[in-house]
């Protein structure tokens, strides 16, 4: 038996080694990353090798300039144990640098409170000796100025600034920033170490992390969340509209659909039902933990080494107005863009385009745009900015002929170039693509580096050639894959350039189009803060399903609460042929959006579904063209205030608690409420805010509250505020042919005291109040109200 022990020991050791190897493989597999996986900053605050510095006390403060310094106390993560349970916690730690006299144990670093408008507060904090770079921010329309409406007073243990909209209090020890509304209600406040003492669960306070791997730093701006608080925004997020309880990673990503947590259009801005909003002024990755890890904690874990946080006070409309004053408002796109865009993936030839245009006119279906997607090059998807000579004999003549028929032409392209692309060698040779650390390109594809002035000039030359041919709009597709590891001409890596890439991309094409055609328009998929200045954006590659339709609307509502006035989506979904019942229900939702496009896997043309569907399609599209004066006017009004055309009910009804709960219906402008049918049913439950509502299709009247409402001939529930007067025009085959001199006023039980409506007409510069005159049983337009 003694001789068998070594064998047994070796066998046991081998089994243990194999088990460890398998466990190790699983651990590695779980940690493996894919190209462009979203960067989740929160893991750095849980890494035992990193050092965490907690905001502790106000070391200095000058009330006149609102500038001072915060003392940050050094801590480290560790695993705490009680019985058979382990959890991550933080403990006090001490200097690990040598020589210790050269490096601060607990650093004292710059901090400031700035007041940039009567409703806007800017909080800044540095985590190192250097501040933010001095160059202008692409996200801001201009550098904010100081607002004089905030008055200072010294209080016990701190400093307070007050105006008619609220107050900001900075406490000294422990350091805390507390924000109240005009009535004195606490809206939110920073969370320090002491705020976590009521819980057995360790919580992260306001802090910054220093990574052991490279000594880079990131900030955790941690604020309180109150009972029943609701949070909205963060871009085109397809998850539940209220973000409270969610962990939202703000990293531009191609989710290949609309039923995941990732986003084409993340925006570092949100608003709260408490009466405040926040804009994280950075291009770094951000993880917003809205009470997901700990219910009372709103932890904005921001990749940037310096905090630059704008806080806005007011109701939702006030907050959006303030945010878009800072980052820009959408100017009006051209009238023709509000018409129907007819598309599929893809029309392959000049004859395809001409045939579709001819059939639209032959079948009397109003339309304004023919879009050519990925197939107008010689090789499908291989973007070289040249119409395929074999299939487009006279592209310039085609574009001109289509315009005579009332159609603009839209073209797809992208900023990635495969090795077989004829432009690839030139792009690489001239250094126009993003590089990696060794000076080559990080992907197989060459990704244009839009931080490089030479790249911009090269790219503008390609796009200019198309616009000069008469193309009306460029589809600014993709833009979510700027390499994280890339080294850019700006001198920064993808950590800061990745999220900024869509904004650069949107800006270049939009400004060039405006310069050459006079129209401020693109058709873009990806965004960052400020992209709303460059409309239009569409909702990506929605699944052709009921859930895809529902998620698409949530994304649009969320984007609208992030500063975007204009938004569209692929009617019927993108991923496969649309079942007719889904197409019928999705079509009104697409038409009752600011911009309307049928796009996706073939077929999309209504005649491909038969005569009955074509008649239905025509009737639905005619509805939008009749409503064009309303849509155009409401779009102008919305753009002036940073409001969305497709808007969540809470924006128009902030005093109605029910309006904050609904995420599957919307206001289309200020007067029309839309409740799409997300299943193949004839009616649905609809929530109506206080007041009376008139069914647009049946004229049946409903009181506020919940109702089971049947759809009309068009498969959608569509109601108008009682008392509204909506301007209509006669159906035209394109917006160019609309007779704007003959506007019909449709009365939805207005009272006799209504004397004017707002109206914005093509060619005019501002919205006007126009008198309503009663002639017999009809209402007609009178003179402008002076």
Secondary structure as UniProt FT lines:
FT   HELIX           2..31
FT   TURN            35..36
FT   HELIX           41..46
FT   TURN            48..49
FT   STRAND          51..62
FT   TURN            63..66
FT   STRAND          67..82
FT   TURN            83..84
FT   STRAND          85..92
FT   HELIX           100..102
FT   STRAND          108..117
FT   TURN            118..119
FT   STRAND          120..126
FT   TURN            138..139
FT   STRAND          151..155
FT   TURN            156..157
FT   STRAND          158..163
FT   TURN            164..165
FT   STRAND          166..171
FT   TURN            174..175
FT   STRAND          176..181
FT   TURN            182..183
FT   STRAND          186..190
FT   HELIX           193..196
FT   TURN            197..198
FT   STRAND          207..210
FT   TURN            212..214
FT   STRAND          217..224
FT   TURN            227..228
FT   STRAND          231..235
FT   TURN            244..245
FT   STRAND          247..250
FT   STRAND          266..272
FT   TURN            273..275
FT   STRAND          276..280
FT   STRAND          286..290
FT   TURN            295..296
FT   STRAND          297..302
FT   STRAND          306..313
FT   HELIX           316..327
FT   HELIX           335..338
FT   STRAND          340..342
FT   HELIX           350..362
FT   TURN            363..364
FT   STRAND          369..372
FT   TURN            374..375
FT   TURN            380..381
FT   TURN            389..391
FT   HELIX           395..404
FT   TURN            405..406
FT   STRAND          408..413
FT   STRAND          416..417
FT   TURN            419..420
FT   TURN            422..423
FT   HELIX           424..429
FT   TURN            430..431
FT   TURN            437..438
FT   STRAND          446..448
FT   TURN            450..451
FT   HELIX           453..468
FT   TURN            469..470
FT   STRAND          473..476
FT   TURN            484..485
FT   TURN            489..490
FT   HELIX           494..517
FT   STRAND          523..524
FT   TURN            529..530
FT   HELIX           531..533
FT   STRAND          537..538
FT   HELIX           546..560
FT   TURN            561..563
FT   STRAND          570..571
FT   HELIX           580..591
FT   STRAND          596..598
FT   HELIX           606..609
FT   HELIX           611..626
FT   HELIX           628..641
FT   STRAND          646..647
FT   HELIX           649..652
FT   TURN            654..655
FT   HELIX           657..660
FT   STRAND          666..668
FT   TURN            669..671
FT   STRAND          672..676
FT   STRAND          683..695
FT   TURN            696..698
FT   STRAND          701..710
FT   STRAND          716..721
FT   TURN            722..723
FT   STRAND          725..728
FT   HELIX           735..737
FT   TURN            740..741
FT   STRAND          744..747
FT   TURN            752..753
FT   STRAND          756..759
FT   TURN            762..763
FT   STRAND          768..775
FT   TURN            776..777
FT   STRAND          778..784
//
